[in-house]
Amino acid sequence: MVYILKSISNSRYYIGMTSNIDQRLRDHNSGANRSTKNKGPWELIYTEVFDTKDEAFKRERKIKSYKGGQAFKRLINNGEVA
């Protein structure tokens, strides 16, 4: 699964992948993830499910490649797969 989190405190985004979204969100909000520590709290705003880890990794990289651009905005605002 690929996911996008949004920081409630500063409106920044974090893109990642996991097989257990509930645990991963707890990790982000507890400060267990170095990249998101002290930048939350975080809310889950988008997910995509994939059959393989390789597919999820490729999609994560694709989303990160247009983070902040129009494709990213369409994805988080409309749920459109870009």
HUUR-V25084 format. One record per pair of residues at least 24 apart in sequence whose ideal C-beta (glycine too) atoms are under 6 Angstrom apart, sorted by the first residue. I is the first residue (numbers start at 1). J is the second residue. Records with the same first field share a line. If there is no record, write none. Layout:
I: J ; J
This chain:
1: 47 ; 49
2: 48 ; 56 ; 59 ; 60
3: 47
4: 45 ; 46
5: 42 ; 44
6: 43 ; 45
7: 39 ; 40 ; 42
8: 41 ; 43
15: 63 ; 64
17: 56 ; 60
45: 76
46: 76
